[in-house]
Amino acid sequence: LLDIATYWVKEFDIDGWRLDVANEVDHHFWKMFHEKVTAIKPDIYILGEIWHSSQAWLQGDEFHAVMNYAFTDSIKDYFVKRKITASQMASGMNHQQMLYQDQVNEGTFNLLDSHDTARILTLCNGNKELMKAVLTFMFLQKGAPCIYYGTEIGLTGEDDPDCRKCMIWEKEQQDTELYGFIKELIYLRKRLSEILITGTICWELIDDSQDVIHFSRELNGQKIHAIFNQSSTSYLVDQKNEIILSQNSELLNDGKAEIQQFGFILMCE
């Protein structure tokens, strides 16, 4: 197995290994795996599939990251499944990040759907505004956002095996508007990469009664404000800064902005 792992790095210069059901393999083996592949390529990305908290594998001598289900499940439980409140979501996310060093959180693998879970558009019952809101929220967190194939063009699918169905390649059957939105998210992530990767996060306002979240990311004097409204009641915010991305929102004449349900505003201070 170690010969196979090093073969693909040496002969084909692969950039990483994704290790399936990694928690069911002995720690001693993964330490040897890490030693062998990093000796050939020091910046290789070793990603373990572990569904629960994973401190034991993320001490620097086994994996660089895990598929961050425990983190993003809190996001889905609030935005999509409506099982928890906004404050419970933030608590769950904070709990997961406190388990690891900052370097681990910055490189972890954040995802909303995969080959093992129902697709995010299906979980959202086809509500693309909700889907866009939850994608945007994930893209603003620490860690590497992952887009599962087909999510970008509106592919649906229930749990395995439906979530593994074939990609839609015909352009006329793809959701080009959704594709353009996700390209915009990727551009935003690249444009603000430093602050979104290493910047601090502050929960400015979490109002469970109004179903509103306001958090900020800050680094070296630059600050990004993100306000999300999940309530059917519109929410007013002061619009003092440059708006860099928004959905379901309207600028008013009195220096305020109105955010409707499933809407959000991102502002750069």
C-alpha positions, 0 to 999 in steps of 0.5 A: 500500500505504501508503494502504491501511495508513493508510486502515484506521487512520484510517477504522476505528480498527484497533488493529494490523497483522499483516504476513504473510511480513514478512521478504520485504519491503524494510526501507525499505518497513517504515520508511515503513509504521511512520512513516505508521501511527504518525503517525496512532495512536502506540500502534498494534501492528505485528506481523510474521510472521517465523519466525526471530530478528528483530533487524533489524526490532525496532530501534524504527523498523519493528515493535513485535513479531514472532510469537515462534516461535523462543521458543515452539518451545523450549517445545514442543520440551521439553514436547510434542515431547520433543526437548530437555531442560529445560536446553536449553529454558531456554537456547534461551528465554534466547538469544532474549530476550538478542537484544532489548531488554526493551521488545521482549520485554515486547510480543512475541507468544507463541503455541503454535499458529496457522493455519500450525502443528498445533494444540497439543491435537493436538501433545499427542496429546489429552493435556489435562493436558499441554496445560494445563501448556504453556499455563500455562508460556507464560502465565508468560513475558514477552510477550503470550500468544496463544490461537488461535481454538478452542484454548480449547474443545478444537479439534484439527487437524494442519498446514495446512490442517487447523489452519484448520478451522471453529470449533465454535460448538455449546456442547454440542460444546465442552470447557467445562472447558478453556474455564474453565481458560483463562479462569482463566489469563487472569484470573491474567495480568491479576491479576499483569500487572505482575510477569508483564510486567516482572518478572525471571525466575530459573531456581531449579532445572532438573533434567534427571534428574528432569524438573523445572523451578522458576522464579520471576518477581519485581518490587518484593518480590513473587515468583511461584514456578512448579514443573512436573513432566514426569516419571512420578515424583512430585516433593515441594516445600515448601509455604510460600506461597499456592498460586494455581493447581495441577494434578495436585498434592496437599497433604500433612500435613507441609508439603509438596506432591506434584506428579504427572506433567504437574502444576504448582504456582504459589505467591505469596510 
